[in-house]
Amino acid sequence: MTITYKWFIIEVGKWGFILVLVAYKPVTAYYAKSQDFGLNYQGGRNWIVLDRSGFVSFSATMGRRKHPDLYCAPFPLYTVKVHHETGLVITAGGGGASKTGIKNGVHFLGLELVGGRHSATLLHSHDTDTRATMNLALGGDVIAAGQDGTCSLMRFKQCPKKDGHKAAARGAGGDGEQTAPRRRGGHRKAEGGGDEAETRDETTQMSVEAVGEVCSDRSPADPLQKCVRFSADLSLLLTGGADGHVRVWEYPAMKEKLDFKAHDGEIEDLDISPDNKIVTVGRDFACCVWSNDQLVVGLSWHDNMPHITDKMYRYQACRFAKVEDQSDALRLYTVQIPHKRDRKPPPCYLTKWDGRNFLPLLTKTCGNEVISCLAVSDSGTFLGLGTVTGSVSIYIAFSLQNLYYVREAHGIVVTDLAFLPDSPKGRGILGDNEAAMVTVAVDSRCKMHVLPNRRSFPMWLVLLLCAAIVVCVVLFLQHTFPGFI
């Protein structure tokens, strides 16, 4: 691509070259899809995509600015998931066993789209006694929650609304549980509307019951479950612990199937593919692929990067994802962060792998802020990243290019994030947006990040405008320099 002042040329596949006038800032280019071309304006974060449908799309993201809260909990939040069928946001955390007065619980939030803005209502609060939930996974209507060294299974259910009961009365239930609609909108004044929320009996009741518990970490001191996943067909439940062991249970019988040492030290993350290949990442600099308890391959992301040594980076997160428009394709995404922090911090890296043969396809830097968590949208189109400094970003999965970034959206480390599901309920909440992602952090806040739908224009109109611009330029040059042509 050639850029000169306000003019630049775009190569657009079979259409050849298009001359475009830009009256603002310089640009950098990236491919959004195999046949798409985009431009990312680093200042205002505007971008243009010429896609296969014959339309030119324009959109924008934001830089650093105050990002409104979707919900604020009375305790630190460590994990969040969005239920596929109901669209419920389930978030959990707490103060742990220490007697600080900070409770431990799981909160169920109802999402609504009102006037183009998302708002959340607290539908139910489930007390988890002295154990904070550090991670969770959803398997239908069952929550697998990592609490200290155990994996607790809880089944939740939305019950029919009982007539004649105010919302405030519903909050007087026993067993340390509370069900009451507490609306938390995008502004502080929305949080102050308690009277309205207590007089409107507009929500259904929630019930949560314990259905089982297994030991998921056997560290002699301070056992801790680090991660948990259900298999795609809900036949297996996997956990990774601080003792470096992967434990696999047959679900729902919860009969232990596998228990093997995967890493020396803590397991940071794990995931399971549709064909039941297990990928684990640990603090021992390793990322391993397993078939049952047999090691298939150890991944190496920097073979073609001689300036990076084996101990400079460690893996932080991993996720399998499908490929949009390719039913048989599978991708694996991993995040690599610096093992040691320098005064001038080195960048973190994001790597895309073939999920079948586990060969690296693409590696890109993803900023100098240390990545803390990773999420993938249901369609496999977008990747979400959170950082230890509270920043949030969304990347295009195909090209690993940044599409959205909010610096320090949270005041402290982002602990988890989740995209709205690709389901009828999820699409209804999504509204006029291409994607939406929920993030939580230790600052007790839950925030919503949205990608607006791109505004599209017919390709023929863009080509006509470009041709008109070229003609104007030629006429101008002919008038200014007689005999130019």
Helices and strands as residue ranges (DSSP letters): E 2-4, E 7-11, G 13-15, E 17-21, E 28-30, E 37-40, E 46-50, E 55-60, E 71-72, E 77-82, E 89-94, E 104-114, E 117-127, E 133-139, E 142-147, E 150-159, H 167-170, E 177-178, E 182-184, H 188-191, H 194-199, E 205-215, E 225-230, E 236-241, E 245-250, E 255-261, E 267-272, E 277-282, E 287-291, E 294-298, E 313-323, E 326-338, E 349-354, E 360-365, E 371-376, E 382-387, E 392-396, E 401-406, E 414-419, H 424-430, E 433-441, E 445-452, E 455-458, H 459-480
